[in-house]
Amino acid sequence: MNYILVVYLISIYDDRKNLKKFIDHYKQHDPGVDHELLICFKNFNKNDPIFEIQDLKELKFTKFFDYKNYNDYDWGSYRRIASNFEDKIIFFMNCHSFPIVNNWLKIFIDNYRPKTLLGPGASNESMVQSALNGIHSNKKFKSFLYALSNFVDFPLFPNPHIRSNCFMLSSKDFLNLKLSNKYRFNKKGTWINESGRNGMTNQLKKKNFKVFVVNAEGKLFDEKNWIKSSTYALNNQKKLIVSDKFSRIYEELSEEEKFKYTKLVWGTK
């Protein structure tokens, strides 16, 4: 039995084209190491037309149905997957993510150690600062109120955390996380578990876990050196291993817009 589990999650609420994009990139880029691929279909009916996609039929993978009659977003599905595969090291990817370099999985496994959290990208962004900067509303008073409410759940900038679009962690370590049920059925709940005061990164740091960003050269970067990794929103992302929605948004920006984006995420270059 393979001890490496690659998890790709798509839900009934997502654009189905994401699955095709993932399959295309998964087939185009050699992972470099044996593994088990699991695709989680959240709240899909078993007779859904998505299962008639030819590329999916030709793919070797484990099919995981996660049907809950509600949407508790990625974290709920990840927990249920981990509880069914307790002996695995899991490489989690959400519906917008796909590999963009060869040996993407080997790079991670070569750098994985017990009590370690690895990610292809990180951020210093704070939901408090983002609200004050008008990211969620163009009305100043509303932005201030949203920032004030976010202060309860999120640290001020800088708020270093591994981004949850993609990360590697052992199943047992994931199951030991105390995930917040606050805003469980709201997107804000996913942000709390990602970058909140007691989010995944902060919980693991309190347990003396090593938290690293890994880039396409196979180099590890600790928190103080994340900004040198040339990954998410840094140096044109030229050493990024896994692409996701926000990294692709960054790619489409002008140089001036990229500078502003990087400042929001990292504070300074």
C-alpha positions in Angstrom: 0.0 0.0 0.0 1.3 3.4 -1.0 1.9 5.8 1.9 1.5 9.0 -0.2 -2.0 10.2 -0.9 -2.6 13.0 -3.3 -6.0 14.5 -2.7 -7.9 16.7 -5.2 -11.2 18.1 -4.1 -14.0 19.4 -6.3 -17.5 20.2 -5.0 -20.9 20.5 -6.7 -20.6 24.3 -6.1 -17.4 24.5 -8.2 -16.8 25.1 -11.9 -16.5 21.6 -13.5 -13.9 22.9 -15.9 -11.5 22.9 -12.9 -11.5 19.1 -12.9 -10.5 18.9 -16.6 -7.7 21.4 -16.0 -6.4 19.4 -13.0 -6.4 16.2 -15.0 -4.6 17.8 -17.9 -1.8 19.2 -15.7 -1.6 16.0 -13.6 -1.0 14.0 -16.8 1.4 16.6 -18.3 3.7 16.8 -15.3 5.4 13.7 -14.0 5.0 13.6 -10.2 8.3 11.7 -9.9 7.2 9.3 -7.2 4.6 6.6 -6.7 1.4 7.6 -4.9 -2.3 7.1 -4.7 -4.5 9.7 -6.3 -7.8 10.4 -4.6 -10.5 12.7 -6.1 -13.1 13.8 -3.7 -16.5 14.6 -5.1 -18.3 16.8 -2.6 -22.1 16.6 -2.7 -22.2 15.1 -6.2 -24.9 12.6 -7.1 -23.3 9.3 -8.2 -25.1 9.6 -11.5 -23.8 13.1 -12.3 -22.6 13.7 -15.9 -19.2 14.7 -14.5 -18.3 11.0 -14.3 -18.8 10.6 -18.0 -15.8 12.8 -18.7 -13.5 10.7 -20.9 -10.3 11.9 -19.3 -11.7 11.0 -15.9 -12.6 7.5 -17.1 -9.1 6.9 -18.3 -7.5 8.1 -15.1 -6.3 5.7 -12.3 -7.7 7.1 -9.1 -9.7 6.4 -5.9 -13.2 7.9 -6.0 -14.3 9.4 -2.7 -17.9 10.6 -2.3 -18.4 13.2 0.4 -22.1 13.8 0.6 -23.3 15.9 3.5 -26.4 17.8 2.3 -24.6 21.0 3.2 -21.3 22.8 2.4 -18.7 22.9 5.1 -16.0 23.7 2.5 -12.6 22.1 2.1 -11.7 21.6 5.7 -14.7 19.4 6.5 -14.0 17.2 3.5 -10.3 17.0 4.3 -11.0 15.8 7.8 -13.3 13.1 6.5 -10.7 12.0 4.0 -8.0 11.9 6.6 -10.1 9.9 9.0 -10.4 7.2 6.3 -6.7 7.2 5.5 -5.0 7.5 8.8 -1.6 6.0 7.7 -0.9 8.5 4.9 1.1 11.5 4.2 -1.4 13.7 2.3 -0.8 16.2 -0.4 -4.0 18.3 -0.3 -5.2 20.4 -3.3 -8.4 22.4 -3.7 -10.4 22.6 -6.9 -8.4 25.5 -8.4 -5.0 23.9 -7.9 -2.8 21.9 -10.2 0.9 21.1 -10.6 2.9 23.1 -13.1 6.4 21.5 -12.9 7.7 17.9 -13.2 8.7 16.0 -10.1 6.3 18.2 -8.1 5.4 15.4 -5.7 9.0 14.1 -5.4 10.2 17.6 -4.4 7.7 17.6 -1.5 8.4 14.0 -0.4 12.2 14.6 -0.5 11.7 17.5 1.9 9.1 16.0 4.1 9.9 15.0 7.7 7.8 14.1 10.7 6.3 17.2 12.5 6.5 19.2 9.3 4.0 21.3 7.3 5.0 22.0 3.7 3.4 24.3 1.2 4.2 25.6 -2.3 3.2 29.1 -1.2 2.6 31.2 1.9 1.5 34.6 2.8 1.8 37.3 5.5 -1.7 38.7 4.7 -4.0 39.6 7.5 -7.8 39.7 7.0 -7.8 42.8 9.3 -5.4 44.7 7.1 -7.1 43.5 3.9 -10.4 44.9 5.1 -8.9 48.2 6.0 -7.4 48.4 2.5 -10.9 48.0 1.0 -10.5 44.5 -0.4 -14.0 43.4 0.7 -15.8 46.7 0.3 -15.2 50.1 -1.3 -17.1 51.9 1.5 -14.7 53.1 4.2 -17.1 52.7 7.1 -18.1 49.2 6.1 -14.5 48.3 5.6 -13.6 49.6 9.1 -16.5 47.5 10.7 -15.4 44.4 8.8 -11.8 44.9 9.9 -12.9 45.3 13.5 -14.9 42.1 13.4 -12.0 40.3 11.8 -9.7 41.4 14.6 -11.5 38.9 16.9 -10.4 35.9 14.7 -7.3 37.1 12.8 -3.9 38.5 13.9 -2.7 41.8 12.6 -0.3 42.1 9.8 2.2 40.3 9.4 0.2 37.1 9.7 2.5 34.4 8.4 0.7 31.2 7.3 0.9 28.4 4.7 -1.8 28.9 2.1 -4.5 26.1 2.3 -5.0 25.8 -1.5 -2.3 23.2 -1.3 -0.2 21.7 1.5 1.4 18.5 2.7 0.8 17.1 6.2 0.5 13.6 7.6 -3.1 12.4 8.1 -2.6 11.9 11.8 -1.3 15.5 12.3 -4.2 16.9 10.3 -6.7 15.0 12.4 -5.1 16.4 15.6 -5.8 19.9 14.4 -8.6 21.6 16.3 -10.6 23.1 13.4 -12.9 25.9 14.2 -16.6 25.4 13.8 -17.2 29.2 13.8 -18.8 30.2 10.5 -18.7 26.5 9.6 -21.0 27.0 6.7 -19.5 30.3 5.6 -16.4 31.0 3.5 -15.0 33.0 6.4 -14.7 29.8 8.4 -12.2 28.4 5.9 -10.1 31.6 6.2 -10.1 31.2 10.0 -8.8 27.7 9.7 -6.2 28.8 7.2 -4.9 32.0 8.7 -6.8 32.7 11.9 -5.3 33.2 15.4 -5.7 29.4 15.9 -5.5 28.4 12.2 -3.5 25.4 11.0 -0.1 27.1 10.8 -0.4 28.8 14.2 -1.6 25.5 15.8 1.3 23.5 14.4 3.9 26.2 15.3 2.7 26.0 18.9 3.5 22.3 18.7 7.0 23.0 17.5 6.4 21.8 13.9 8.7 23.0 11.2 6.8 25.1 8.6 8.4 25.5 5.2 7.7 26.7 1.7 9.1 24.5 -1.0 10.0 25.9 -4.4 10.6 24.3 -7.8 14.3 24.0 -7.2 13.5 21.8 -4.2 14.8 24.4 -1.7 13.2 24.8 1.7 12.4 28.2 3.1 11.6 28.9 6.7 9.2 31.6 7.8 11.8 34.4 7.8 12.9 33.5 4.3 9.6 32.8 2.6 10.0 36.1 0.8 13.1 34.7 -1.0 11.3 31.7 -2.4 10.1 33.2 -5.7 6.7 31.5 -5.2 3.3 33.0 -4.5 3.2 36.7 -5.4 7.0 36.9 -5.3 9.5 37.5 -8.2 6.9 36.7 -10.9 6.3 33.3 -9.2 9.0 31.8 -11.4 9.7 28.9 -9.0 6.1 28.0 -8.0 5.2 24.3 -8.0 1.4 24.4 -7.9 -0.8 27.0 -9.5 -4.1 28.1 -8.0 -6.8 30.8 -8.5 -5.0 33.6 -6.8 -1.5 32.8 -8.3 -3.2 33.0 -11.7 -4.8 36.3 -10.8 -1.4 37.6 -9.9 0.0 36.4 -13.3 -2.5 38.5 -15.2 -1.7 41.8 -13.4 0.4 44.6 -14.8 3.8 45.2 -13.2 2.4 48.1 -11.2 -0.5 46.0 -10.0 1.8 43.2 -9.1 3.8 45.5 -6.9 0.6 46.5 -5.1 -0.5 42.9 -4.8 2.9 41.8 -3.4 2.8 44.6 -0.9 -0.6 43.5 0.3 0.5 39.9 0.7 4.0 40.4 2.0 4.2 44.0 3.1 7.4 44.7 1.3 9.6 43.0 -1.2 
